[in-house]
Amino acid sequence: MGCFPTRTGWLLTAFFSVVVSSISPPLCAALNIYDYRFHTMPETSYYGGIHSIAKDSIGRIWFSGYDALFMYNGSAFVRMDDLVTGLSPSSYWNYGQVVTDRRGGLYVGTNHGLLRFDYGSRSFESVLDGNIGSVMVNGDGTVWLIRNNDIESFDPERLPEVVRYERPPDCSVSSLALICTREYVYAATKGNLYRLNRETGQYTFFTTVGGDGCVIRDVVECGGSVYVLTLMDGLYECDGDGRVTQYFKLPVEYEKSAGAKELFLDASGVIWVATQSGLLLLDPATGSTHLLRSNLHYPYSLPNNSVWSIFPDPDGGVWVGTYGGKLAYMTLADNGVNYFKATPGGLNHPIVSCFEEDDAGNLWIGTEGGGLNYWDRKNDRFVYYTQESRSGITSNMIKRLRYDGDGRLLISAFNGGIKSFDARRGRFSDLRMYYPASPQPLSVYDFLQEGDSGIWLTNPDAALMYGDAGSGIVGAVHLTDDRGNEVRPHVETLFHDGQGRLWLVTHNGAYVVDAASRRILAHYYLEDAPYSENNLCSYCVTSGSEIWFGTRGGGVNLLSRDGEYANFKDRTGEGLSGKTVFGILEDTVSKNVWFSTNSGLYYYDYVSRMIRKSQIDSPNLCGAYYVRACYKTSRGEMLFGGTDGFILFNPGKIGHNEQKPKVFFTDLLINSEPVRPGAKDSPLRRSITTMACDGDDGSAIELSHRQSNLEICFSANSYLDAGKNQYAYRMLGLSERWSLLPRGQKAVQFFNLPAGSYVFEVKAANNDGLWGDEVSSLRFEVSPSPFLSRWAYAVYAMLLLAVASFIWRYFTDKKIFQQRLELERIKEQNMKELTQARINFFTNISHDLKTPLTLVIDPLKQLKQHLPGDAPCNDYVRLIEKNVGRIQRMISQLLQFREIESQKMTLNRQPGDLIRFIDSIFSLFEFYASKKGIETDFSSRYESFYTSFDHDVIEKIFTNLFSNAIKYTSENGYVGVKIGRAPRERLPVQRGGGPKGAVPAADTEYLSFTVTNTGAEIPEDKKDIIFESFNRLSARRPEFESSTGLGLAIVRELVGNLAGSITLHSGNSKVAFTVVLPFSRSAEKTNSAAESYDYTVSEIDNLLKESDAADRNDRRVRKAYDIVVIEDDPDLRSYLERRLSEYYNVYTADDGREGIAKVEKIYPQMVITDLMMPEADGFDVCRSLRSNIKTSHIPVIMLSGQGKDADNKIKALECGASVFIDKPFDMDYLLGQVANLIKTQNELKQRYSRKYIAEPSKITISSVDEELLKKAMNYIERNIDNNDYDVESFVSDMAIGRTLLYQKLNDITGMSIKEFIMDIRLKRAAQLLRESDLTISEISIMTGFANPKYFSICFKRHFELTPSEFKKKA
């Protein structure tokens, strides 16, 4: 086995497993394995092995697998299978070798023939049919192949002429191989190797290897020897006569011989052997072998151990294809720079702070968080010493590593003091560098031994410390200047010079100190310089005795041998100005000085005296460089640590890429769409990739005026570290100046190119900044728009005259318009003054009317008390009382409106639950809504919303809105309230820099309140008028009339005062008012004591008084009840309809089935049915109605013409009939029965509402209804104390549709769902008031009322007594 001496082993030894032939001599210097660095290309979508690689004439890389064909254009891998399978879509395709001939023609061997690629049309054509076993090109340009198990050759210029050769003697088709070298064409079969004479077609036996079962894969000629590679039997070296002179055993994988694939002889004379266990390197001069394998710790190792193919790039590099679709590129011109990151089994932490080398050339690596790493470079093994491993280290934040005079490794750490490494025990011992009189170890950023007397300790955030070796005492150091004044510098690092003096690198320059006297001998400080130039953090003493100092933000300072100290500037006057210099190292061979900075890696060129940016630096490969994390090994290698690993390189061995790149075009996009030749409206006659080579042939890409937005994509044929390639371009016709693109950018966009001729030129520089000589170009011709033609200009002239005429007319009309505007302004001003005068008049009148009204109200009460109840004048007294109330309300509204208009109203914000407060207001209106049969609904996105708000203002806004909605909703209509978050488009419009009122805070949330009611729609032209004072919509017809109504005017003013908005939407027989108001959420969940509801209760009282009078008038004209008559006799049916229609709304049906359907649709108060009918008789009707929950409560009168049959009567009653009448009957008797049944129903409802304890069995007429009512009461009783138990929860529990449930409860009890829930709660409260000693507040909470005030209002409304009065009466 070959070996290296321990002290001269190089970095990359750790990354290559070594397998050497058993007969090989020791390794000589000819094979330098450290030059073999592989750059892995981007991931492909292929999973198999890459068995062939080629480079086409444009510079793109092609590779094939057994079932895939790819092309790499420098930016991405493009799968080319579709172009092949299109030749025979129904066939299965296998791919063999991809080769290029002498003129750049690209060929692909497949199981369906040999294909040639047409660069211009970007397509394949079949040039030879048959199964292609292998294909290759020899030195004279002839293409050789095995087709249908026969050996053939052809000249690409003479196709389809093909020369066929006989097979070798004793040929086995399965093992037949064809190999071309520089000198010969070989054919192999069964382990026998033959040379083929191309002139005569005769075979000459050369050698035999491995026996009959051997498969020969490849042959290479080198130095007079012929190397024969077999699949599984190793590598044989033969002399010129075919005698085997040496045998090389192939590497073993999983204890078995690994299969071999291919041979390659590189430019340095090393033979590469592609195996499935790695890449074997053979030095023919020494016979030594090295096996290169994949290594996760090393980014430049093979991407996979299974190497399938090797391709020598004509530009000097080498491509390697492996299993898993991996493709890697290698060149001996690589720069040899290595980056190391934290990986499993490798470096254990990304932040590297310091380095130190031991005598064996291995490295100690300090990290900021991972403790200490020991890297055995020869065996590529890491050992970790951390706080967790109990190795004696007490802190993982390592700051400095140094060897002392006795060869012991000393380390310092943050809050870890200084430790000494015991190599024998493999542990660290504590040197007890603690804070004075404290067991806490010091934070030591750097340290330096002062002979045997002690040790200096630094911390930039504390004083300089010194540990005395004799006494063991650690204390602060007091330095004095030449005047005896104490100096307290912030020391970053320190060192001894050749004279033994102590140098301190500080935030205030550099100090030279006499260690014995602690006296400052010199202070190097830049006067009148920025602070950053004196804020030092790193240093380097060169071999020429110069000292470089790195600064934080001030570049680098230089102390020359002659004592001159200055901020360094090179000949350009720049240097490293403005940069932070973290680390400085000198290359003693070239005397160049290297700097790690906050903007990358730089070096000082000793010869040119210039500071240059290093081309080897790749941004972010090791993160940002770390302060003083730099080291130079005994081999001259430099290490710089960073926040994501470290970089290692030898300055003397940095290679330079001398390949001058050539640009080729990869794509052309017009209006963001890729352009393909031959496509519809495509300006390309051939592929864009072919146009880079002959852009000067005069052909141009012709574009219309609508194709003036271009994106040109390109790449270069330089693949070494291609991410650093850079491109420059110019578009002649737009600019003569070259523009430089950022590294890695491979596309240029042009927008709205004017009509004209253009030449796009682009050139490239490789990763080392070497620019190519060739410029690739594309010509474009952009045609002008039709709008720029001559006839277009004539049209423009006519349009110009028309515009001039229009302008003259405009200014003339503008003057007239301004005059009209002035008249409108005067008119509007007069209207405002008139409105204001009207308000002032009513306000003044209101004040004057209050005193006389006082003298009317009280006498009226006295008169009412003294009048008998049946006095005829009571109606007049009630009329007077009603209108006096109206006058009082009008006066209050006028005063309130006046207050709002004059902006004298102040807001009194109190905390509370806004949602519950509005819900309580709306609940009070439900009593009035139920009288009109109006269905109500309250839904909110929020269960609660705690905020501070003016309860009085909010009550007025929503009381007016609810009152307005219920007042103008017809009977059996709908009123709903919906609360949610206001969408952005509904937020109030800000005027004059903000909304009216206070500017909302940043955490303000806008809530939307929508009040919807059914009724007459409001015309579009009247929507703004309705918000004006003294206007309202008539309750009986969709017309506006003058009035004293101020409700909506007050609402608008109040909403505006709260910085909100109100809008109106009308349509589909619905009217919706939407109020948007801002509120700030409050974390305090408290209920305010400011809730009174007095205004709401007053408004409801007024509504009830008005509705009572209207109800008395309506009852005279309205029929309240519906009856369905089911009778098959048309005459009797017509007569019944005529008589009953005098009192009821009558609906008829001529058979039982139709009658049942009508009842389910109409829900009448009564059903009259005949006994004998077609389709369904009277019994069927009764059974159907009683079994259906929708109709089970409806009374049924059954008419029978079968005589007085008791059995029918009993059966009818059992089926659910309420009354059974025999024909013939007296019509007045029938009318009396109908009236009695309806009266009984109403009495049952009234009895239910009056009873404190409801009994379902006494108010229902069917068992279905009784069960329904019991179930409903049971659910409410279960949730009696839950104030969140609402209509939605109740409907969900009942598992009945909301509409059906509402209809059932209303027909049985005369109540809506919400009123029914409220009724049960209030009756339970009444029972508790009568039977318990609980307080009213406790009872309100037990019955689901969160607010006792609201409970009292609801109780009084229901029982006409307050809870206190009720309790006393009980």
RAWOUR-V973803 format. One record per residue. D_LAST is the distance of its C-alpha to the last C-alpha in Angstrom with 1 decimal. Layout:
BEGIN
[[D_LAST] [D_LAST]]
END
This chain:
BEGIN
[[113.6] [114.0] [112.6] [112.2] [112.9] [109.7] [110.1] [111.0] [108.3] [106.5] [102.8] [102.6] [104.2] [100.7] [99.7] [102.5] [103.1] [106.9] [108.7] [112.5] [115.2] [116.7] [120.1] [119.1] [120.7] [118.7] [116.8] [118.9] [117.6] [118.1] [114.6] [111.9] [108.7] [106.6] [107.6] [105.8] [102.3] [100.3] [97.9] [95.4] [94.6] [91.0] [89.4] [90.4] [88.4] [91.1] [90.8] [94.3] [97.6] [99.6] [103.1] [104.8] [104.6] [106.5] [106.6] [107.3] [109.5] [106.6] [105.5] [102.5] [102.0] [101.8] [101.0] [100.6] [99.0] [99.6] [96.9] [96.3] [98.1] [96.9] [98.1] [97.2] [97.6] [96.9] [93.3] [91.9] [93.0] [93.4] [93.6] [96.6] [96.1] [95.0] [98.3] [100.1] [98.0] [98.2] [101.8] [100.8] [97.0] [97.1] [99.3] [98.3] [100.0] [101.2] [102.6] [105.6] [107.4] [106.9] [110.1] [111.7] [115.3] [117.8] [116.7] [112.9] [112.2] [109.2] [109.5] [106.9] [108.1] [105.8] [106.0] [106.7] [109.5] [110.3] [108.2] [109.2] [106.7] [107.3] [106.1] [106.2] [104.1] [102.0] [102.7] [104.8] [107.8] [109.4] [113.0] [113.9] [112.4] [111.9] [110.2] [110.9] [111.1] [111.9] [113.1] [114.7] [117.0] [120.2] [122.0] [124.0] [120.9] [121.5] [118.3] [118.6] [116.3] [116.0] [115.2] [114.8] [116.4] [119.4] [120.5] [121.0] [121.5] [121.6] [122.3] [119.1] [121.4] [123.1] [120.2] [120.0] [123.4] [122.7] [125.1] [124.5] [125.9] [126.5] [124.3] [125.6] [127.6] [125.6] [122.5] [119.0] [116.7] [113.7] [115.2] [117.1] [116.4] [117.9] [118.2] [119.8] [121.1] [123.1] [126.4] [125.8] [123.8] [122.9] [121.9] [120.5] [120.0] [119.7] [120.2] [123.4] [123.8] [126.2] [127.4] [127.7] [130.7] [129.3] [132.7] [133.9] [130.6] [132.0] [130.1] [131.5] [130.0] [128.7] [126.9] [124.8] [121.8] [119.3] [120.8] [120.1] [116.3] [116.2] [114.5] [116.0] [113.4] [115.3] [118.5] [119.2] [122.7] [123.1] [126.2] [128.4] [126.0] [123.8] [120.4] [119.0] [115.3] [114.2] [110.7] [110.3] [113.8] [113.9] [116.1] [119.9] [122.4] [125.7] [128.9] [130.6] [132.2] [129.0] [129.5] [126.2] [126.6] [123.1] [119.8] [116.3] [113.5] [110.3] [107.0] [104.9] [101.3] [99.3] [102.5] [104.1] [106.5] [104.8] [105.9] [108.1] [107.8] [110.1] [112.7] [113.1] [115.7] [114.4] [116.4] [116.9] [118.5] [115.6] [114.8] [111.1] [110.2] [106.9] [105.4] [102.1] [101.8] [102.4] [105.1] [108.4] [110.8] [114.4] [117.0] [120.3] [122.4] [121.0] [119.4] [116.2] [112.8] [109.3] [106.2] [103.5] [100.0] [96.5] [94.8] [91.1] [92.0] [94.6] [93.7] [97.4] [97.9] [98.2] [94.9] [95.6] [98.2] [99.2] [101.8] [103.0] [105.0] [106.9] [108.0] [110.3] [109.1] [112.2] [110.8] [111.4] [108.1] [107.1] [104.2] [102.8] [100.6] [98.6] [96.3] [92.7] [94.0] [94.7] [97.4] [98.9] [101.6] [104.1] [106.9] [109.3] [108.7] [105.2] [104.4] [103.6] [100.3] [97.7] [93.9] [91.9] [88.1] [85.7] [86.0] [85.3] [88.3] [89.6] [88.4] [85.0] [83.5] [84.1] [84.5] [88.1] [89.0] [92.5] [95.5] [98.3] [101.2] [102.7] [106.4] [105.9] [104.7] [101.1] [98.2] [95.4] [92.5] [89.8] [86.4] [83.3] [80.8] [82.9] [85.1] [88.8] [90.5] [94.0] [95.7] [98.7] [100.4] [103.0] [100.7] [97.7] [95.4] [92.6] [91.6] [88.4] [87.9] [84.3] [81.8] [80.2] [83.5] [84.1] [87.5] [87.3] [85.9] [82.8] [82.0] [82.3] [82.9] [86.8] [88.5] [92.2] [94.9] [98.3] [101.1] [102.4] [106.1] [105.9] [104.6] [101.0] [98.2] [95.8] [92.4] [89.9] [86.2] [83.1] [81.6] [84.2] [87.3] [90.6] [91.5] [94.9] [95.6] [97.3] [99.1] [100.1] [96.5] [94.9] [92.4] [91.8] [92.1] [90.4] [92.7] [89.9] [89.6] [86.5] [85.0] [86.5] [84.7] [82.2] [82.0] [81.0] [83.8] [85.0] [84.4] [88.1] [88.9] [92.7] [95.1] [98.8] [101.0] [103.3] [106.1] [105.4] [103.8] [100.3] [98.1] [96.5] [92.8] [91.2] [87.6] [87.3] [84.1] [85.5] [88.7] [91.9] [92.1] [95.1] [95.2] [98.1] [99.8] [101.3] [98.3] [95.7] [93.7] [92.0] [91.6] [91.4] [94.7] [95.7] [98.1] [100.1] [102.1] [105.6] [104.2] [102.3] [98.9] [96.3] [95.4] [92.2] [92.6] [90.0] [92.2] [91.8] [94.8] [98.2] [101.7] [105.2] [108.2] [111.7] [112.4] [109.5] [107.5] [103.7] [102.1] [98.5] [96.8] [94.0] [91.6] [94.1] [97.4] [99.7] [100.9] [104.0] [103.6] [106.0] [104.3] [106.0] [105.4] [102.1] [103.8] [103.3] [106.7] [105.8] [102.8] [102.9] [100.6] [100.7] [100.6] [98.8] [97.4] [93.8] [91.8] [91.7] [95.5] [95.4] [92.4] [94.4] [93.0] [96.0] [99.8] [102.9] [106.4] [109.0] [112.3] [113.9] [112.1] [109.8] [106.1] [103.4] [100.0] [96.9] [94.2] [90.6] [90.8] [94.3] [96.5] [99.3] [101.6] [105.2] [107.2] [110.8] [113.7] [115.0] [111.8] [110.4] [106.6] [104.8] [102.1] [104.0] [104.7] [107.0] [109.4] [106.7] [105.0] [101.8] [101.9] [98.3] [96.8] [93.1] [92.8] [91.5] [94.3] [92.8] [96.0] [99.7] [102.5] [106.3] [108.3] [111.4] [113.6] [113.0] [111.7] [108.8] [105.6] [102.3] [98.9] [95.4] [93.2] [89.8] [91.3] [93.5] [96.8] [99.8] [103.3] [106.1] [109.3] [112.0] [114.8] [113.3] [111.2] [108.2] [104.6] [103.6] [100.4] [101.0] [101.0] [99.9] [96.5] [93.7] [90.4] [87.5] [89.6] [89.0] [86.2] [86.8] [89.6] [88.7] [90.1] [93.3] [92.8] [96.5] [99.4] [103.0] [104.3] [107.8] [108.5] [107.8] [104.4] [101.7] [98.0] [95.2] [91.6] [88.5] [84.8] [85.3] [88.4] [92.0] [95.2] [98.6] [102.0] [105.6] [106.7] [110.3] [109.3] [107.0] [108.3] [108.2] [107.7] [110.8] [109.7] [109.4] [106.5] [106.8] [103.9] [103.0] [100.3] [97.5] [95.5] [95.1] [91.7] [91.5] [88.1] [86.7] [88.1] [90.9] [94.1] [96.2] [99.8] [100.0] [96.4] [95.4] [96.1] [97.2] [99.8] [101.2] [104.3] [104.3] [102.1] [101.3] [102.4] [106.0] [106.1] [106.1] [109.7] [111.3] [109.3] [112.5] [113.9] [112.8] [110.0] [106.8] [103.2] [102.6] [99.0] [97.5] [95.6] [92.4] [93.5] [93.7] [91.0] [92.8] [92.1] [95.2] [94.9] [97.7] [98.7] [101.8] [104.0] [103.6] [101.2] [101.5] [98.2] [97.7] [94.4] [96.6] [98.7] [98.5] [99.3] [100.7] [100.8] [101.7] [101.5] [104.8] [104.1] [101.1] [102.4] [105.5] [103.6] [102.7] [99.0] [98.0] [95.1] [92.9] [94.0] [92.8] [92.0] [94.0] [92.9] [93.3] [91.4] [92.7] [90.5] [91.7] [95.5] [97.4] [100.1] [103.3] [105.2] [104.0] [105.2] [102.7] [104.3] [102.9] [104.4] [103.1] [103.6] [103.2] [101.1] [103.7] [103.8] [107.1] [107.2] [108.8] [111.8] [110.8] [108.4] [106.6] [106.0] [104.4] [105.4] [103.0] [103.5] [100.5] [101.1] [99.8] [96.9] [97.8] [96.1] [99.0] [101.8] [104.0] [102.2] [98.9] [100.3] [101.3] [97.8] [96.6] [98.9] [97.5] [93.9] [94.9] [96.1] [92.9] [90.8] [92.9] [92.3] [88.6] [88.4] [90.2] [87.7] [84.8] [85.7] [86.3] [83.0] [81.3] [82.5] [81.1] [77.8] [77.5] [78.0] [75.2] [73.0] [73.6] [72.7] [69.5] [68.6] [69.2] [67.0] [64.2] [64.4] [64.2] [61.2] [59.5] [60.3] [59.1] [55.8] [55.4] [56.3] [53.7] [51.0] [52.2] [52.3] [48.7] [47.6] [49.4] [48.0] [44.5] [44.9] [46.4] [43.6] [40.7] [41.5] [41.9] [38.7] [36.7] [38.2] [37.2] [33.5] [32.3] [34.2] [32.9] [29.3] [30.3] [32.1] [29.2] [27.0] [29.7] [30.7] [29.5] [27.6] [30.6] [33.2] [35.9] [36.1] [32.5] [34.1] [36.5] [33.8] [32.0] [35.4] [36.1] [32.7] [33.3] [36.8] [36.0] [33.6] [36.5] [38.8] [36.4] [36.2] [40.0] [40.6] [38.4] [40.3] [43.6] [43.0] [41.8] [44.8] [47.1] [45.9] [46.4] [49.8] [51.0] [49.9] [48.2] [45.0] [44.6] [42.6] [39.9] [39.8] [37.0] [36.8] [34.4] [34.2] [35.6] [34.9] [31.2] [30.9] [32.7] [30.8] [27.5] [29.0] [30.2] [26.9] [25.3] [28.1] [27.5] [24.7] [27.5] [30.1] [28.3] [28.4] [32.1] [32.4] [33.8] [34.1] [33.4] [34.8] [34.7] [37.4] [38.7] [41.7] [39.9] [36.7] [36.4] [38.7] [38.2] [40.0] [39.9] [39.2] [38.1] [34.5] [34.8] [38.0] [37.0] [33.7] [35.9] [38.5] [36.2] [33.8] [36.9] [38.3] [35.2] [34.6] [38.3] [38.3] [35.3] [36.5] [40.0] [39.1] [39.5] [37.0] [36.9] [38.6] [38.1] [37.1] [37.7] [37.8] [40.3] [40.9] [44.0] [47.1] [49.2] [52.6] [55.7] [56.6] [53.3] [53.4] [53.6] [57.1] [58.4] [60.2] [62.4] [62.2] [58.5] [55.2] [53.6] [51.7] [52.2] [54.3] [52.1] [52.8] [54.8] [51.7] [49.9] [48.5] [48.1] [45.1] [45.1] [42.0] [42.7] [40.5] [41.7] [40.9] [42.6] [44.1] [47.1] [49.6] [50.9] [54.7] [56.6] [58.0] [54.6] [52.9] [53.8] [53.1] [49.4] [48.9] [50.5] [48.6] [48.3] [48.8] [46.5] [46.8] [45.9] [42.9] [44.8] [48.3] [50.0] [51.5] [51.0] [50.3] [50.3] [46.9] [45.0] [43.5] [43.5] [41.0] [43.7] [46.0] [43.4] [42.8] [46.5] [47.0] [44.1] [45.4] [48.9] [47.6] [46.3] [49.8] [48.6] [49.5] [48.0] [49.8] [49.3] [50.4] [50.4] [51.7] [51.0] [48.4] [46.4] [45.9] [45.2] [44.8] [45.7] [44.9] [46.8] [45.7] [47.1] [44.9] [45.9] [44.2] [42.6] [42.6] [39.6] [36.5] [33.8] [31.0] [31.4] [29.0] [30.6] [28.3] [26.4] [26.8] [26.8] [30.0] [28.8] [25.6] [27.8] [30.3] [27.9] [26.5] [30.1] [30.9] [28.0] [29.2] [32.8] [32.0] [30.1] [33.3] [35.5] [33.4] [34.0] [37.7] [37.8] [36.2] [39.2] [41.7] [40.1] [40.0] [36.8] [37.7] [40.7] [42.4] [45.3] [47.8] [50.2] [53.1] [56.8] [58.2] [58.8] [58.9] [55.6] [54.0] [55.2] [54.0] [50.5] [50.4] [51.5] [49.0] [46.0] [46.9] [46.0] [42.3] [42.1] [43.9] [46.2] [48.1] [50.7] [52.5] [55.6] [55.0] [52.3] [53.2] [53.1] [49.8] [48.1] [49.3] [48.0] [44.6] [44.4] [45.5] [43.5] [40.2] [39.8] [36.9] [39.2] [42.5] [44.9] [47.8] [50.9] [51.6] [55.3] [56.2] [58.7] [57.8] [54.4] [53.1] [49.7] [48.8] [49.8] [47.6] [44.5] [45.1] [45.8] [42.6] [40.4] [42.0] [41.7] [38.4] [39.1] [39.1] [37.3] [34.4] [36.7] [37.0] [40.7] [42.5] [45.8] [48.8] [51.5] [55.0] [56.1] [55.2] [52.6] [52.8] [49.9] [50.7] [50.3] [47.0] [45.6] [47.0] [45.5] [42.0] [42.6] [43.6] [40.4] [41.2] [38.2] [40.6] [44.2] [46.5] [50.1] [52.8] [53.8] [50.4] [49.2] [48.2] [45.5] [44.1] [44.0] [42.3] [39.7] [39.0] [38.7] [36.3] [34.1] [34.0] [33.1] [30.4] [29.0] [29.0] [27.1] [24.5] [24.1] [23.6] [21.0] [19.2] [19.3] [18.0] [15.0] [14.0] [11.9] [14.6] [18.1] [20.7] [24.2] [26.0] [24.2] [25.0] [28.6] [31.8] [33.9] [33.8] [34.9] [31.9] [29.6] [31.2] [31.2] [27.4] [26.8] [29.2] [27.7] [24.1] [25.8] [27.6] [24.7] [22.7] [25.8] [25.9] [22.2] [23.0] [26.3] [26.2] [29.8] [28.9] [29.8] [31.2] [34.6] [33.3] [31.2] [34.2] [36.4] [34.3] [34.1] [37.9] [37.8] [39.3] [37.0] [38.0] [37.6] [34.2] [33.0] [34.4] [32.8] [29.3] [29.7] [31.1] [28.4] [25.2] [26.6] [26.0] [28.4] [28.6] [27.0] [24.2] [23.6] [23.5] [21.1] [18.9] [18.8] [18.1] [15.1] [13.6] [14.3] [12.7] [9.4] [9.8] [10.7] [7.9] [5.5] [8.6] [10.8] [11.8] [13.8] [14.4] [14.0] [17.8] [17.9] [15.4] [17.6] [20.7] [19.5] [18.8] [22.2] [21.6] [24.3] [23.3] [19.8] [20.9] [21.6] [18.3] [16.4] [18.8] [18.5] [14.7] [14.9] [17.8] [16.1] [12.7] [14.1] [11.4] [12.1] [10.4] [9.9] [8.6] [6.1] [5.1] [5.4] [3.8] [0.0]]
END
